[in-house]
Amino acid sequence: MKITLFILILNLFPYFLSAQGEQKKTFDGCATDQLHRSNTFLHTKQQLLDNEKYQSDLQKNKGGGSHSHPKSLQTIPVVVHIIHNSGTENISDAQVQNAITNINTKFAASPFNQIQFCLAQRDPAGNATTGITRNSSPLTNEVMEVDDIALKDLNRWSPTCYLNIWVVKEISSLSMGTGVIGYAFLPSSHGLNMDGIVIEAGFFGNSSQTDAVGSA
């Protein structure tokens, strides 16, 4: 999998996930930008700059490959980490699969139609997996600027091999209140410990599934 392809979809993914008609007053702006401006993550900026330079140098060595387009369908393995407190945020496997179906449908009709997503079939140890993990934690109610790394430390698969998505009950912000639906770091974070997407369960897939809520 080309790194450039992987980081391309990192910031696009949240905007293709379907809301479920849930009423929520959302922040009228970009949570990702706000997070990067936060003093909480000033210590990561040099890491991001270093990583961005590394990616740029890598592409130069490949002869400018970042401007080329994939010639065949590229499949991105996804692992969804459901962080819950035994509430409705512990969404079903079917709802997760619905979210993956949604994004594949949207990407098929978009300029990025050579990309598709699938739940991972092998875990980092090579064992068979559903591509869904579940962890019980109060961090399902996350304060974005404070809890981001602690949340991701609960369960993280190699970000150079998988697209990690953490599903939580609610995301709040020190500056934006409870208006955040989801966020991701900029592509320069690829491979670092903050790499991945965090999104609220109420906006991930379709909750109209008839099967039961997932078990821990």
Wavefront OBJ file of the C-alpha trace (Angstrom):
o trace
v 0.000 0.000 0.000
v 1.442 3.378 -0.921
v 1.870 5.728 2.026
v 0.582 8.642 -0.053
v -2.671 6.784 -0.724
v -3.064 5.915 2.945
v -2.601 9.482 4.195
v -4.819 10.844 1.401
v -7.915 9.208 2.829
v -7.065 9.862 6.501
v -8.605 13.318 6.614
v -11.354 12.559 4.079
v -12.858 9.538 5.853
v -14.903 11.345 8.565
v -16.782 13.416 5.990
v -18.126 10.325 4.194
v -19.575 8.624 7.281
v -23.345 8.841 7.586
v -25.175 10.690 10.318
v -28.329 9.060 11.643
v -30.589 12.041 12.033
v -29.307 12.508 15.570
v -29.851 16.056 16.839
v -26.571 17.658 17.819
v -25.413 21.231 17.694
v -22.100 20.862 15.950
v -19.051 23.099 15.946
v -19.119 25.337 12.868
v -15.487 24.835 11.937
v -12.777 22.212 11.698
v -11.972 20.236 14.841
v -8.744 18.991 13.260
v -7.485 22.550 12.755
v -8.534 23.484 16.272
v -6.714 20.485 17.694
v -3.516 21.412 15.883
v -3.737 24.958 17.233
v -4.189 23.661 20.772
v -1.282 24.261 23.155
v -1.833 20.698 24.344
v -0.149 19.375 21.216
v 2.655 21.910 20.798
v 5.143 19.189 21.761
v 4.068 17.082 18.770
v 4.560 19.779 16.146
v 8.221 18.986 15.578
v 7.317 15.306 15.220
v 4.742 16.228 12.598
v 7.188 18.467 10.744
v 9.864 15.780 10.808
v 7.409 13.193 9.526
v 6.178 15.525 6.800
v 9.772 16.092 5.627
v 10.367 12.328 5.657
v 7.299 11.735 3.472
v 8.373 14.509 1.102
v 11.896 13.119 0.792
v 10.491 9.634 0.238
v 8.391 10.830 -2.677
v 11.316 12.724 -4.208
v 13.385 9.558 -4.093
v 10.566 7.758 -5.886
v 10.613 10.335 -8.657
v 7.572 12.338 -7.605
v 5.264 9.370 -7.174
v 2.887 11.439 -5.021
v 1.404 12.901 -8.219
v 0.652 9.567 -9.823
v -2.694 7.817 -9.624
v -3.170 4.183 -8.632
v -3.756 1.989 -11.674
v -5.838 -0.602 -9.861
v -8.306 -0.753 -7.003
v -6.534 -0.130 -3.696
v -7.988 -1.763 -0.561
v -7.412 -0.107 2.829
v -7.667 -2.468 5.848
v -9.643 -0.842 8.656
v -9.783 -1.702 12.339
v -12.631 -0.187 14.367
v -11.992 0.137 18.103
v -15.292 0.558 19.966
v -14.632 2.323 23.271
v -17.721 1.999 25.449
v -19.169 2.001 28.926
v -21.805 -0.688 28.185
v -24.174 1.894 26.705
v -25.626 2.426 23.237
v -22.187 3.536 22.079
v -21.255 -0.179 22.143
v -22.604 -0.446 18.626
v -23.239 -3.702 16.804
v -20.947 -5.337 14.291
v -23.678 -4.744 11.701
v -23.582 -0.992 12.306
v -19.803 -1.013 11.805
v -20.180 -2.953 8.572
v -22.868 -0.496 7.478
v -20.392 2.350 7.945
v -17.826 0.568 5.773
v -20.478 -0.056 3.122
v -21.453 3.622 3.236
v -17.943 4.855 2.629
v -17.325 2.401 -0.182
v -20.524 3.576 -1.861
v -19.493 7.224 -1.542
v -15.940 6.623 -2.742
v -17.191 4.626 -5.737
v -19.037 7.742 -6.909
v -16.179 10.128 -6.107
v -12.898 11.116 -7.813
v -11.244 8.635 -5.429
v -13.090 5.693 -6.976
v -9.953 3.541 -7.070
v -10.010 3.209 -3.289
v -12.090 0.822 -1.205
v -12.151 -0.072 2.478
v -12.603 -3.382 4.243
v -12.531 -4.498 7.845
v -9.187 -6.120 8.558
v -9.166 -9.904 8.222
v -5.859 -10.448 10.054
v -4.696 -8.851 13.281
v -1.077 -7.701 13.800
v -0.127 -11.225 14.954
v -1.560 -12.773 11.792
v -4.628 -14.244 13.465
v -8.099 -14.133 11.900
v -10.139 -11.123 13.040
v -13.414 -9.335 12.395
v -11.565 -6.013 12.279
v -13.578 -4.854 15.311
v -12.299 -4.542 18.879
v -14.135 -3.526 22.052
v -12.758 -1.878 25.178
v -14.742 -0.757 28.199
v -13.503 2.622 29.433
v -14.803 5.950 30.776
v -12.749 7.524 27.987
v -15.756 6.865 25.760
v -16.625 10.394 26.953
v -13.506 12.026 25.555
v -12.122 15.527 25.993
v -10.334 15.908 22.688
v -7.350 17.991 23.785
v -6.791 16.021 26.993
v -7.663 12.383 26.312
v -6.653 11.772 22.691
v -3.495 9.718 23.247
v -4.852 7.916 26.336
v -7.909 6.909 24.312
v -5.829 5.585 21.429
v -3.457 3.802 23.802
v -6.396 1.609 24.890
v -6.129 -0.255 21.606
v -4.033 0.667 18.603
v -2.925 -1.482 15.689
v 0.082 -0.439 13.619
v -0.975 2.774 11.844
v 1.365 1.960 8.952
v -0.625 -1.213 8.245
v -4.201 -0.326 9.266
v -6.544 2.635 9.297
v -7.462 2.877 12.996
v -10.893 4.269 13.883
v -11.946 4.816 17.490
v -15.707 4.996 18.076
v -16.793 6.751 21.290
v -19.970 7.971 22.943
v -19.152 11.679 22.983
v -16.307 13.987 22.008
v -16.041 17.293 23.812
v -13.492 20.076 23.506
v -12.033 22.590 25.935
v -12.725 25.334 23.398
v -15.658 23.969 21.357
v -17.797 22.229 23.977
v -19.699 19.112 22.878
v -20.052 20.183 19.253
v -17.395 17.859 17.804
v -18.606 14.829 15.813
v -15.212 13.476 14.774
v -11.650 14.450 14.017
v -8.316 13.248 12.637
v -4.814 14.669 12.606
v -3.202 16.002 9.449
v -1.501 13.549 7.046
v 1.922 14.386 8.500
v 0.887 12.415 11.598
v 0.932 9.169 9.582
v 2.655 6.428 11.591
v 2.735 8.419 14.833
v 0.798 7.531 17.981
v -1.975 10.042 17.230
v -2.571 8.680 13.714
v -6.181 7.655 13.047
v -9.768 8.857 13.299
v -12.024 9.393 16.317
v -15.788 9.619 15.745
v -18.959 9.507 17.818
v -20.997 6.301 17.667
v -24.147 8.228 16.771
v -22.593 9.320 13.486
v -20.926 6.061 12.469
v -22.992 3.912 10.143
v -26.707 3.326 10.596
v -28.223 2.445 13.975
v -31.434 1.083 12.441
v -29.918 -2.385 12.409
v -32.110 -4.980 14.113
v -29.317 -6.951 15.754
v -28.248 -6.477 19.346
v -25.679 -4.032 20.643
v -22.197 -5.527 20.710
v -20.828 -7.357 23.717
v -17.632 -6.431 25.515
l 1 2 3 4 5 6 7 8 9 10 11 12 13 14 15 16 17 18 19 20 21 22 23 24 25 26 27 28 29 30 31 32 33 34 35 36 37 38 39 40 41 42 43 44 45 46 47 48 49 50 51 52 53 54 55 56 57 58 59 60 61 62 63 64 65 66 67 68 69 70 71 72 73 74 75 76 77 78 79 80 81 82 83 84 85 86 87 88 89 90 91 92 93 94 95 96 97 98 99 100 101 102 103 104 105 106 107 108 109 110 111 112 113 114 115 116 117 118 119 120 121 122 123 124 125 126 127 128 129 130 131 132 133 134 135 136 137 138 139 140 141 142 143 144 145 146 147 148 149 150 151 152 153 154 155 156 157 158 159 160 161 162 163 164 165 166 167 168 169 170 171 172 173 174 175 176 177 178 179 180 181 182 183 184 185 186 187 188 189 190 191 192 193 194 195 196 197 198 199 200 201 202 203 204 205 206 207 208 209 210 211 212 213 214 215 216
